[in-house]
């Protein structure tokens, strides 16, 4: 059971590396997320504000990763159909 989870983590890390190396928008999201986090530290956000910020950052990054996966799947399907 632990091996299955480890394989899942390896695949997840691989997907994030792929997004970082091929998707400029993912880098923009990371930069803006880091900027918002630094500003949050500077202005001393409350726990509720931190919760909201973390939620928005997480959703934004997850949506970008899902978009990357959909684009890659479509590219793969197109490659298969062209052969």
C-alpha positions as CSV (number, residue, x, y, z in Angstrom):
1,X,0.0,0.0,0.0
2,X,2.8,2.4,0.8
3,X,4.4,1.6,-2.5
4,X,1.3,2.6,-4.4
5,X,1.3,6.0,-2.6
6,X,4.9,6.5,-3.3
7,X,4.3,5.8,-7.0
8,X,1.5,8.4,-6.9
9,X,3.8,11.0,-5.3
10,X,6.5,10.3,-7.9
11,X,4.0,10.8,-10.7
12,X,2.7,14.0,-9.1
13,X,6.2,15.4,-8.8
14,X,6.9,14.5,-12.4
15,X,3.7,16.3,-13.5
16,X,4.7,19.5,-11.6
17,X,8.2,19.3,-13.1
18,X,6.7,18.9,-16.5
19,X,4.4,22.0,-15.9
20,X,7.3,24.0,-14.7
21,X,9.4,23.2,-17.7
22,X,6.8,23.6,-20.4
23,X,4.1,26.0,-19.2
24,X,5.0,29.7,-18.8
25,X,1.7,30.4,-17.2
26,X,2.5,28.0,-14.4
27,X,5.6,30.0,-13.6
28,X,3.5,33.2,-13.6
29,X,1.1,31.6,-11.1
30,X,4.0,30.6,-8.9
31,X,5.5,34.0,-9.0
32,X,2.2,35.7,-8.2
33,X,1.6,33.2,-5.4
34,X,5.0,33.9,-3.9
35,X,4.4,37.6,-4.2
36,X,1.0,37.4,-2.5
37,X,2.5,35.2,0.3
38,X,5.3,37.8,0.9
39,X,2.8,40.6,0.9
40,X,0.6,38.6,3.4
41,X,3.6,38.3,5.7
42,X,4.3,42.0,5.4
43,X,0.7,43.1,6.2
44,X,0.2,40.4,8.9
45,X,-2.8,38.6,7.5
46,X,-5.3,37.1,10.0
47,X,-5.8,33.3,10.1
48,X,-9.0,33.7,8.0
49,X,-7.2,35.8,5.4
50,X,-4.4,33.3,5.3
51,X,-6.9,30.5,4.8
52,X,-8.5,32.3,1.9
53,X,-5.2,33.1,0.3
54,X,-4.0,29.5,0.6
55,X,-7.3,28.3,-0.9
56,X,-7.1,30.7,-3.8
57,X,-3.4,29.9,-4.5
58,X,-4.1,26.2,-4.3
59,X,-7.1,26.3,-6.6
60,X,-5.2,28.4,-9.1
61,X,-2.2,26.1,-9.3
62,X,-4.4,22.9,-9.4
63,X,-6.5,24.4,-12.3
64,X,-3.3,25.2,-14.1
65,X,-2.0,21.6,-13.6
66,X,-5.4,20.2,-14.8
67,X,-5.2,22.4,-17.9
68,X,-1.7,21.2,-18.6
69,X,-2.8,17.6,-18.3
70,X,-5.7,18.2,-20.6
71,X,-3.5,19.9,-23.2
72,X,-0.9,17.1,-23.0
73,X,-3.6,14.4,-23.4
74,X,-5.0,16.2,-26.4
75,X,-1.5,16.5,-27.9
76,X,-0.9,12.7,-27.3
77,X,-4.3,11.9,-28.9
78,X,-3.5,14.0,-31.9
79,X,-0.2,12.3,-32.3
80,X,-1.8,8.9,-32.2
81,X,-4.4,9.9,-34.8
82,X,-1.9,11.3,-37.2
83,X,0.1,8.0,-37.4
